[in-house]
Amino acid sequence: MLLPWLILIPFIGGFLCWQTERFGVKVPRWIALITMGLTLALGLQLWLQGGYSLTQAAGIPQWQSEFILPWIPRFGISIHLAIDGLSLLMVVLTGLLGVLAVLCSWNEIEKYQGFFHLNLMWILGGVIGVFLAIDMFLFFFFWEMMLVPMYFLIALWGHKASDGKTRITAATKFFIYTQASGLVMLIAILALVFVHHNATGVWTFNYEDLLKTPMSHGVEYLLMLGFFIAFAVKMPVVPLHGWLPDAHSQAPTAGSVDLAGILLKTAAYGLLRFSLPLFPNASAEFAPIAMWLGVIGIFYGAWMAFTQYDIKRLIAYTSVSHMGFVLIAIYTGSQLAYQGAVNPDDCARSVGSGSVHPVWSAVRTSAYA
């Protein structure tokens, strides 16, 4: 029963932040900090229980904990949450960066404190939902839900040195890119469900059932491309990265932490959890193309970072470069490379990229304001 609370706590905490602003501007901050502290503590409690492994076994994953509640039985949709070593690692990372995001924004946000922390908590709750959801409809629900609060975070509390038009433009570009990719994902998910129904006569969005869906090579390749494009936009993969530099540079410090440290990792998680297992043959065939895209991203991101004067844009392009390494590791098909893509050392680097650099950026911004 801990799994639903990992998602509910940030949503409840965010609502409380919004409603308690009337009692003082510091109240939402403390509620947000306590909320993410509880979320991190629950994740660490699951971790200490043991039995979690980052090794990706073939076939249906072995879940350490599951929660299932029927939602729309007619279409086989349920609130199905599950956790294994990979998803737990990402949940703990989200909790840790959530605490850091609250601390980074402690004295930065001056207006609408309650609404700011509502959006921040709901982003983090949506991200945790992405990492725990095993029903494909529920996964898509959380995938889309975490984008709306991020839009408000960028548009309302963007960088102090930018005017409103620039903030809104960056937020709108982020929203259009991510919503377009979400539409591609929705089409791919619905197509997969229809293919499964035609083959078995059963409507279901259950991930474990969809893993067994028989399909032709052409259909598998098209569906794989749909998932890959959706995740490539969020990762982001060159040339689908256009939204990140503007969004990262205009976002407040907490938004930069969420973007660099968490949101980009949801795409890598989606490839590992859904795209490769659901479409193994098509993914193997597509692997050389994906790895070349990763190589291009590595060099392009590094070169563009080298030419930047704004520290936040520099971090955005280094994120493009770093995620190129992750993309290559995912598609090599090597267990060693897979471990390298998700090991704790990589998480440490993610923490550095997601929290230390935005703090540095905030210090520099305040110094030159």
BELBEL-V38060 format. One record per residue. N is the residue number from 0. RES is the residue in three letters. D_FIRST is the distance of its C-alpha to the first C-alpha in whole Angstrom. Layout:
n->[N,N]
res->[RES,RES]
d_first->[D_FIRST,D_FIRST]
This chain:
n->[0,1,2,3,4,5,6,7,8,9,10,11,12,13,14,15,16,17,18,19,20,21,22,23,24,25,26,27,28,29,30,31,32,33,34,35,36,37,38,39,40,41,42,43,44,45,46,47,48,49,50,51,52,53,54,55,56,57,58,59,60,61,62,63,64,65,66,67,68,69,70,71,72,73,74,75,76,77,78,79,80,81,82,83,84,85,86,87,88,89,90,91,92,93,94,95,96,97,98,99,100,101,102,103,104,105,106,107,108,109,110,111,112,113,114,115,116,117,118,119,120,121,122,123,124,125,126,127,128,129,130,131,132,133,134,135,136,137,138,139,140,141,142,143,144,145,146,147,148,149,150,151,152,153,154,155,156,157,158,159,160,161,162,163,164,165,166,167,168,169,170,171,172,173,174,175,176,177,178,179,180,181,182,183,184,185,186,187,188,189,190,191,192,193,194,195,196,197,198,199,200,201,202,203,204,205,206,207,208,209,210,211,212,213,214,215,216,217,218,219,220,221,222,223,224,225,226,227,228,229,230,231,232,233,234,235,236,237,238,239,240,241,242,243,244,245,246,247,248,249,250,251,252,253,254,255,256,257,258,259,260,261,262,263,264,265,266,267,268,269,270,271,272,273,274,275,276,277,278,279,280,281,282,283,284,285,286,287,288,289,290,291,292,293,294,295,296,297,298,299,300,301,302,303,304,305,306,307,308,309,310,311,312,313,314,315,316,317,318,319,320,321,322,323,324,325,326,327,328,329,330,331,332,333,334,335,336,337,338,339,340,341,342,343,344,345,346,347,348,349,350,351,352,353,354,355,356,357,358,359,360,361,362,363,364,365,366,367,368]
res->[MET,LEU,LEU,PRO,TRP,LEU,ILE,LEU,ILE,PRO,PHE,ILE,GLY,GLY,PHE,LEU,CYS,TRP,GLN,THR,GLU,ARG,PHE,GLY,VAL,LYS,VAL,PRO,ARG,TRP,ILE,ALA,LEU,ILE,THR,MET,GLY,LEU,THR,LEU,ALA,LEU,GLY,LEU,GLN,LEU,TRP,LEU,GLN,GLY,GLY,TYR,SER,LEU,THR,GLN,ALA,ALA,GLY,ILE,PRO,GLN,TRP,GLN,SER,GLU,PHE,ILE,LEU,PRO,TRP,ILE,PRO,ARG,PHE,GLY,ILE,SER,ILE,HIS,LEU,ALA,ILE,ASP,GLY,LEU,SER,LEU,LEU,MET,VAL,VAL,LEU,THR,GLY,LEU,LEU,GLY,VAL,LEU,ALA,VAL,LEU,CYS,SER,TRP,ASN,GLU,ILE,GLU,LYS,TYR,GLN,GLY,PHE,PHE,HIS,LEU,ASN,LEU,MET,TRP,ILE,LEU,GLY,GLY,VAL,ILE,GLY,VAL,PHE,LEU,ALA,ILE,ASP,MET,PHE,LEU,PHE,PHE,PHE,PHE,TRP,GLU,MET,MET,LEU,VAL,PRO,MET,TYR,PHE,LEU,ILE,ALA,LEU,TRP,GLY,HIS,LYS,ALA,SER,ASP,GLY,LYS,THR,ARG,ILE,THR,ALA,ALA,THR,LYS,PHE,PHE,ILE,TYR,THR,GLN,ALA,SER,GLY,LEU,VAL,MET,LEU,ILE,ALA,ILE,LEU,ALA,LEU,VAL,PHE,VAL,HIS,HIS,ASN,ALA,THR,GLY,VAL,TRP,THR,PHE,ASN,TYR,GLU,ASP,LEU,LEU,LYS,THR,PRO,MET,SER,HIS,GLY,VAL,GLU,TYR,LEU,LEU,MET,LEU,GLY,PHE,PHE,ILE,ALA,PHE,ALA,VAL,LYS,MET,PRO,VAL,VAL,PRO,LEU,HIS,GLY,TRP,LEU,PRO,ASP,ALA,HIS,SER,GLN,ALA,PRO,THR,ALA,GLY,SER,VAL,ASP,LEU,ALA,GLY,ILE,LEU,LEU,LYS,THR,ALA,ALA,TYR,GLY,LEU,LEU,ARG,PHE,SER,LEU,PRO,LEU,PHE,PRO,ASN,ALA,SER,ALA,GLU,PHE,ALA,PRO,ILE,ALA,MET,TRP,LEU,GLY,VAL,ILE,GLY,ILE,PHE,TYR,GLY,ALA,TRP,MET,ALA,PHE,THR,GLN,TYR,ASP,ILE,LYS,ARG,LEU,ILE,ALA,TYR,THR,SER,VAL,SER,HIS,MET,GLY,PHE,VAL,LEU,ILE,ALA,ILE,TYR,THR,GLY,SER,GLN,LEU,ALA,TYR,GLN,GLY,ALA,VAL,ASN,PRO,ASP,ASP,CYS,ALA,ARG,SER,VAL,GLY,SER,GLY,SER,VAL,HIS,PRO,VAL,TRP,SER,ALA,VAL,ARG,THR,SER,ALA,TYR,ALA]
d_first->[0,4,6,6,7,9,11,11,13,16,17,17,18,21,22,22,25,27,27,28,31,33,33,34,33,32,29,27,28,26,23,22,23,20,18,18,19,15,14,16,15,11,13,15,13,11,15,16,14,17,17,17,21,22,25,24,25,27,25,22,20,18,14,12,9,8,7,10,11,15,17,21,21,25,25,22,19,16,13,12,10,11,12,15,17,19,16,15,18,19,16,17,21,19,18,21,24,22,23,26,27,26,29,31,32,32,36,36,35,37,37,34,32,29,29,29,26,24,25,24,21,20,22,19,16,18,19,15,14,17,16,13,14,16,17,20,21,18,19,22,21,19,22,25,23,23,27,28,27,28,32,32,31,34,36,36,36,37,40,42,45,45,46,44,45,44,40,40,42,39,36,38,38,35,34,36,35,32,32,35,32,30,32,33,29,29,32,31,28,29,32,30,28,32,33,30,31,35,34,32,32,28,27,23,22,19,20,20,23,25,25,28,30,33,36,39,40,41,38,35,37,37,34,33,35,33,30,32,34,31,30,33,33,30,31,34,37,40,42,39,38,40,38,36,39,40,36,36,39,39,35,34,33,30,30,32,29,27,29,30,27,24,26,28,25,23,26,27,23,24,27,25,22,24,28,29,27,27,31,32,36,36,35,37,40,39,38,42,42,38,39,43,41,39,42,44,41,41,45,45,42,44,47,46,44,48,50,47,48,45,43,40,41,42,38,37,40,39,35,37,39,36,34,37,36,32,34,36,34,31,34,36,34,35,32,33,33,30,29,31,29,26,27,26,30,29,26,29,31,29,28,32,33,30,31,34,36,35,36,39,40,39,41,44,44,44,47,49,48]
